[in-house]
Amino acid sequence: MTREQTTWGAFWATVVAVAALGVGCGYVQLKGGAVDGGESAEASAAGGADSAGGAGGAGGGAAAAAQHPDNAPQPAADAAADRGAADAGGATPADPPCAATKGQACGSCGGMIQCSGACSFAGPGNLGQPCGSCGGTVQCDGSCSVPTPGNLGQGCGSCGGTIQCSGACSFTGPGNLGQACGSCGGAVQCDGSCSVATPGNFGQGCGSCGGTIQCGGACSIATPPDLGTVITAYAWNVAWSNPPGTIAQNSVVGGTCYAQYVRHDATAQLVSGAGTCEVLGWRSDDPHDCAVNVSVISPITLPPPTCQFTVTEERACN
């Protein structure tokens, strides 16, 4: 029952009582919808003095007021609700006060402080801890800041490189890897050098036999240690055998020079008799041909001569 219902119930009860008493000269003053208690008492006392029956009428009026629906007793729960509403001035109970820091940023992941004082999002429990194999840390969404390639550390390229965190090969070698280099058939290696070094004096003349410096540093034509040594190739004795009356006897002595030798010289010497021994010249232009043309000259009246012809040869280059 509301306060307004209670007030109107009291008003109608008073009206009934006044009517029952039939007070002609008394008065009842209502103030703000309520009956003044002192003045009502005076009116009741005057009415009682005028008539004894008025007391009975008042009793009947009071009973009628008590039976009015608006004056029925209130349940305990309604009464308590009315008292609570009266105490709060008609407002519902307020929520507990929010934290003074509500709405401020919190944590490391963009959270905000809620009314309860808790952070709306503080991030994963392992936030900021190392992750992967590339120096990353756990981020707010739980992922690693630096992903680790699936083939990290595996071999790559042709020069012993490995896959790095960026996915690139640690060493792929020079851009001209494997290309030809130098003058000796080399190829560019991983360190940029040539697989076959070219000597600084490559191609220059060397030795005494017309050689040149080769890739290995040696001379293309080795110089024999006995180069220039002269030895006898042939020594022939030629006796006069022509018929009487002739003056000169020509012939060829010698032959091919020894291997690695070339002809050097040819000489003639009278061994016996009277006459002349002559070397006419080499049989050919080949330096390896040690044969010579010789002539034996004999006077008619003197003993026939015997000549010795000697051919020498010289150690040549291989």
C-alpha positions in Angstrom: 0.0 0.0 0.0 1.4 3.4 -0.9 1.6 6.5 1.3 -1.1 8.2 -0.8 -3.5 5.3 -0.2 -2.8 5.5 3.6 -3.5 9.2 3.6 -6.8 8.9 1.8 -7.9 6.0 4.0 -7.4 8.2 7.1 -9.3 11.0 5.5 -12.4 8.9 4.7 -12.4 7.4 8.2 -12.5 10.9 9.7 -15.4 11.9 7.4 -17.4 8.9 8.5 -16.7 9.5 12.2 -17.8 13.1 11.9 -21.0 12.2 10.1 -21.8 9.6 12.8 -21.3 12.0 15.6 -23.4 14.7 14.0 -21.5 17.5 15.5 -23.2 20.7 14.6 -21.0 23.3 16.2 -17.6 21.4 16.3 -15.1 21.4 13.4 -12.5 19.3 12.0 -9.5 20.8 10.3 -7.5 18.9 7.8 -3.9 19.9 7.1 -2.2 18.6 4.1 -4.7 15.8 3.9 -4.2 14.7 7.5 -6.6 15.4 10.5 -5.2 17.6 13.2 -5.0 15.3 16.2 -5.6 17.8 18.9 -8.6 19.4 17.3 -10.2 16.1 16.5 -10.0 15.2 20.1 -11.8 18.4 21.1 -14.5 17.6 18.6 -14.9 14.2 19.9 -15.2 15.4 23.5 -17.9 18.0 22.6 -19.8 15.4 20.8 -19.7 13.1 23.7 -21.1 15.8 26.0 -24.1 16.4 23.7 -25.2 12.9 23.3 -24.5 9.6 24.8 -25.7 8.0 21.6 -23.0 9.9 19.7 -20.4 7.6 21.3 -22.1 4.6 19.9 -22.3 6.3 16.5 -18.6 7.0 16.7 -17.9 3.4 17.4 -19.9 2.4 14.4 -18.1 4.9 12.2 -14.7 3.7 13.4 -15.7 0.1 12.5 -16.8 1.2 9.1 -13.5 3.0 8.5 -11.6 0.0 9.5 -13.5 -2.1 6.9 -12.5 0.3 4.0 -10.2 -1.4 1.4 -7.7 1.4 1.6 -7.3 1.0 5.4 -6.7 -2.8 5.3 -3.5 -3.8 7.1 -0.4 -3.9 4.8 1.7 -7.1 4.4 5.1 -7.0 6.1 6.9 -7.1 2.8 5.0 -4.1 1.4 5.6 -2.1 4.6 9.3 -2.8 4.4 9.4 -1.8 0.7 7.6 1.4 1.6 10.1 2.2 4.3 13.0 1.5 2.0 11.5 3.7 -0.7 11.0 6.4 1.9 14.5 6.2 3.2 16.0 6.4 -0.3 13.7 9.2 -1.4 12.0 6.9 -3.9 15.4 5.9 -5.7 16.7 2.3 -6.3 19.8 1.3 -4.4 23.1 2.5 -6.3 25.7 0.2 -7.7 29.0 -0.1 -5.9 31.4 2.7 -6.9 33.9 2.0 -9.9 37.7 2.1 -9.5 39.1 5.6 -9.7 41.4 4.4 -12.5 38.6 3.1 -14.7 39.4 3.7 -18.4 43.1 4.1 -18.0 45.5 2.1 -20.1 46.8 -1.1 -18.5 49.1 -4.0 -19.4 51.3 -4.1 -22.6 48.6 -5.1 -25.0 46.2 -2.1 -25.2 44.0 -3.1 -22.3 42.0 -0.6 -20.2 41.1 -0.7 -16.5 37.5 -1.9 -15.9 35.1 -0.8 -13.2 36.2 -3.8 -11.1 39.8 -2.6 -11.3 40.9 -5.5 -13.5 42.6 -5.0 -16.9 40.4 -5.8 -19.9 43.3 -7.6 -21.7 46.7 -8.2 -20.1 48.0 -10.5 -22.9 49.2 -14.1 -22.7 51.0 -15.4 -19.7 54.3 -15.8 -21.5 54.2 -12.3 -23.1 57.7 -11.1 -23.9 59.4 -14.4 -23.3 61.9 -15.7 -25.9 60.4 -17.8 -28.7 61.7 -19.6 -31.8 65.3 -19.8 -32.8 65.7 -16.3 -34.3 65.6 -14.0 -31.2 61.9 -13.4 -31.2 59.6 -12.8 -28.2 56.0 -13.8 -27.6 53.6 -11.0 -28.7 50.1 -10.0 -27.5 48.4 -12.4 -29.9 50.5 -15.3 -28.7 52.6 -15.4 -31.9 56.4 -15.0 -32.1 57.7 -11.6 -33.2 60.4 -13.3 -35.4 59.2 -16.5 -37.1 61.6 -19.3 -37.6 61.9 -20.6 -41.2 61.1 -24.3 -41.5 64.4 -25.0 -43.2 66.5 -23.0 -40.8 70.1 -24.2 -40.7 69.8 -26.5 -43.8 72.6 -26.4 -46.4 72.2 -24.0 -49.4 74.2 -22.8 -52.3 77.4 -24.3 -53.6 79.8 -22.9 -51.0 78.7 -24.4 -47.7 76.1 -21.8 -46.7 73.1 -22.5 -44.5 69.6 -21.0 -44.3 69.4 -18.0 -42.0 66.5 -16.6 -40.0 65.6 -14.2 -42.9 65.3 -17.2 -45.2 68.4 -16.2 -47.2 71.5 -18.3 -47.6 74.4 -17.4 -45.4 76.9 -17.6 -48.2 76.3 -18.2 -51.9 79.8 -17.4 -53.1 80.9 -14.8 -55.7 78.6 -13.9 -58.6 81.1 -15.4 -61.1 81.4 -18.7 -59.3 82.6 -21.4 -61.6 83.5 -19.1 -64.5 86.8 -19.5 -66.3 89.8 -17.5 -64.9 93.5 -17.1 -65.5 95.4 -18.6 -68.4 95.8 -22.1 -67.1 92.2 -23.5 -67.3 91.1 -22.5 -63.8 87.6 -21.6 -62.5 86.5 -19.1 -59.9 86.1 -20.7 -56.4 83.9 -19.9 -53.5 86.6 -17.6 -52.0 86.9 -15.7 -55.3 90.3 -17.1 -56.1 91.1 -19.0 -59.3 91.4 -22.8 -58.9 94.6 -22.8 -61.0 96.9 -19.9 -60.3 98.7 -18.3 -63.3 102.4 -17.8 -62.6 103.6 -14.2 -62.8 106.2 -15.1 -65.5 103.8 -17.2 -67.4 104.8 -17.5 -71.1 108.2 -15.9 -70.6 111.3 -17.5 -72.2 113.3 -20.0 -70.2 116.3 -22.3 -70.5 118.6 -22.6 -73.5 116.3 -24.6 -75.8 113.6 -22.1 -76.6 111.2 -23.0 -73.8 108.6 -20.8 -72.0 107.3 -20.8 -68.5 104.3 -23.1 -68.2 101.3 -23.0 -65.8 103.1 -25.2 -63.3 106.1 -22.9 -63.3 108.4 -25.2 -65.2 110.0 -24.6 -68.5 108.3 -26.1 -71.5 111.6 -27.4 -72.8 114.1 -28.6 -70.3 117.8 -27.8 -70.9 119.9 -31.0 -70.9 122.7 -30.8 -68.4 125.3 -31.9 -71.1 124.0 -29.4 -73.6 126.8 -28.4 -76.0 129.1 -31.4 -75.3 131.0 -32.5 -78.4 131.7 -36.1 -79.1 133.0 -38.1 -82.1 130.3 -39.5 -84.3 132.4 -41.2 -87.1 136.1 -41.7 -87.8 136.7 -43.3 -91.2 140.0 -44.3 -92.9 139.8 -44.0 -96.7 142.6 -45.6 -98.7 143.4 -44.8 -102.3 141.7 -47.4 -104.5 141.3 -45.8 -107.9 143.0 -47.1 -111.0 146.4 -45.7 -111.9 146.3 -42.4 -113.8 143.4 -40.9 -111.8 144.0 -37.9 -109.5 140.9 -37.7 -107.2 138.8 -40.2 -105.4 135.5 -38.8 -104.0 133.2 -40.6 -101.5 130.8 -40.1 -98.6 131.7 -41.0 -95.0 129.5 -40.9 -91.9 125.8 -41.2 -91.4 122.9 -40.1 -89.2 123.9 -38.3 -86.0 123.1 -39.9 -82.6 119.8 -39.1 -81.0 119.6 -35.7 -79.4 122.8 -34.7 -81.2 123.4 -32.5 -84.2 126.5 -32.5 -86.5 129.3 -30.3 -85.3 132.3 -30.6 -87.6 134.2 -32.8 -90.1 138.0 -33.0 -90.4 140.5 -34.9 -92.7 144.0 -36.2 -91.9 146.6 -37.9 -94.1 147.4 -41.2 -92.4 149.9 -42.6 -94.9 151.3 -42.3 -98.4 151.5 -39.2 -100.4 148.6 -37.1 -101.4 145.9 -34.8 -100.1 142.7 -35.4 -98.0 139.8 -33.0 -98.3 136.3 -32.6 -96.8 134.0 -31.3 -99.5 131.0 -30.6 -97.3 127.9 -32.0 -95.6 125.8 -34.4 -97.6 122.5 -32.6 -96.8 121.1 -29.6 -95.0 119.7 -31.7 -92.1 121.6 -30.9 -88.9 121.0 -34.5 -87.8 122.8 -35.8 -90.9 126.4 -36.4 -89.9 127.5 -37.7 -93.4 130.1 -35.7 -95.4 131.5 -35.7 -98.9 135.3 -36.2 -98.9 138.0 -36.5 -101.6 141.3 -38.3 -101.6 143.9 -36.9 -104.1 146.9 -38.9 -105.1 149.9 -38.0 -107.2 150.7 -40.6 -110.0 154.2 -41.3 -109.0 154.0 -41.3 -105.3 152.7 -44.0 -102.9 148.9 -43.9 -102.7 147.5 -42.0 -99.7 145.3 -43.2 -96.9 143.1 -40.5 -95.3 141.2 -40.4 -92.0 138.0 -38.4 -91.9 136.4 -37.6 -88.5 132.9 -36.3 -87.9 131.9 -34.8 -84.5 128.5 -34.1 -83.1 127.2 -31.8 -80.4 124.6 -32.5 -77.6 121.5 -30.6 -78.6 118.2 -29.8 -76.9 115.6 -32.5 -76.6 
